[in-house]
Amino acid sequence: MSITPLMPVYPRCGFRPVRGDHCHLIGEDGRRYLDFAAGIAVNILGHSHDGLIKAIQRQTETLMHVSNLYGSPQGERLAQRLVDLTFADTVFFTNSGAEAMECAIKTARAYHQHVGNDHKFELITFNNAFHGRTMATISASSQEKMHKGFMPLLPGFKYVPFDDLEAAKAAVGPNTAGFMVEPVQGEGGIRPASEAFMEGLRALCDQHDLMLVLDEVQCGVARSGTFYAYEQYGIEPDILATAKGIGGGFPLGACLATEKAARGMVIGAHGSTYGGNPLAMAAGEAVLDAVANDEFLAEVRAKSDRLRSRLEQFIGNYPELFELVRGKGLMLGVKMKFEARGFVGHLRDNHQLLTVAAGDNTLRLVPPLVIDDSHIDEFFDKLSAGAASFEPPEVPQ
Ligand SMILES: *Cc1c(COP(=O)(O)O)cnc(C)c1O
C-alpha cells in the first residue's frame, strides 16, 4: 500500500508543530517559529490564551455535547451576543466555514422559495472567490482547480469579475436570488472590495428584492479592524457566514441573518448534530469576551497601521520581489512579482517565520490579533533576512 493513513489531499511541509506558545509554534525538533499564519486566520487569541483555555476546560468538565432537540441556554447566550453586536436577528451555529456558507446558501434560496418564487435560486458570485470545499461551496467558486474530479457541480451559481459593479448588475436576471461575496477576498489574494462595489450590491439587492450574502469566514471577528468588515462599508448584509476566528481554534462557525432573510428557515428546514454544542459555545463566548469591545478593535487597527506602514517602506528595498501591500486590519497581503509559495517555504524553513500563500502571487499575513510590537519587530527581522537571502525564480517576461 502506498497511500498514507492521512488522506493525501494536502501538500504538507516538513514542519511538524507540537506545541503553541502565545504567537509562536514549537516544532517536533524544539525549534520556535513566529506564527503570522495563525492556522489561516483562526487563532486570533494566539495559542495560549488563558480565558479561552479556562472556558473550554470548565465547559468540558460541565457538559460537552447535547442534542439540538433540547433547549440551549449556552446557544441562546452566544446567539444573543452576536445579534446585539451585528445586523442580525437570528443565528445558526455550525462547526466550520463551509457549513456556515451552506446554511447561508440555503437561507438565501429559502427566502424566495418560501413564498413560492421557486425560480429564484441563482446566486451571483465572484471570480477567484473561496467559499469552502463542500459541493455547494466549490460550485459557488469560479476556481476550476477545485472542481476537477468532482463534476457535476451544483447548479445555481453565476460567476462575474470581483469588484466590478457593472458586471454584477448585468448578471441579474429573473432567476437571481442574490449576491454572495467576500468583502475582503482571502484565498483569492487579500483583495478588499471597493466601497462603491459593496454599496452598489446593496442597492441592487434593495431594488430587486435580492439577498446580500457576505462570506466573512476569513475577514470577520475583529480581523479587519472592526468586528465585521461590512461595518467599514456603511452597509448591512441580509445574511453573513462567519467561522475561523470566532472559535479562536475551536471548530465553530455561524450563519447570521435578519428576520426577513430567515423567513424560510422554519422548523425542520436545517440542522446539525454538533452545531452549537455547549463546548463550542463556551469557546465562542471566550473569544467575544476578548475581542468584541472598542478597545481591542482600536488596538487591532493601530497594530495594522504599524505593520502596514513598515511593510510599505520595507518592500521598496526589494522591488524585484514585492509589488504592493493590500488588505484590511491584520489581514494583509503583499503582492509579489511571482508565485508566493516558494518565498513562504523559504521564510518557514530558513527563518522560522510562518506565513501563508494566497492567489494572485500574494504573501498572506494573518497573525494572531494579540501580537505586540515585539512580534512586529521579530517579523521584520525575519522578513528582512528572508528577503536578503532569497533567490527569486526565473519569471518569463
Ligand atoms: C476558510 C474559508 C471558508 C471555508 O471554511 P472551512 O472552515 O475551511 O470550511 C469559506 N470562506 C472563506 C472566505 C474562507 O476563508
The ligand as a Gaussian input file, in Angstrom:
#p B3LYP/6-31G(d) Opt

LIG

0 1
 C      -11.686000      29.256000       5.071000
 C      -12.822000      29.851000       4.332000
 C      -14.022000      29.138000       4.111000
 C      -14.186000      27.688000       4.493000
 O      -14.064000      27.460000       5.857000
 P      -13.808000      25.954000       6.397000
 O      -13.858000      26.116000       7.883000
 O      -12.487000      25.531000       5.872000
 O      -14.905000      25.124000       5.871000
 C      -15.062000      29.796000       3.480000
 N      -14.936000      31.077000       3.085000
 C      -13.825000      31.784000       3.281000
 C      -13.753000      33.211000       2.834000
 C      -12.715000      31.193000       3.896000
 O      -11.578000      31.887000       4.052000

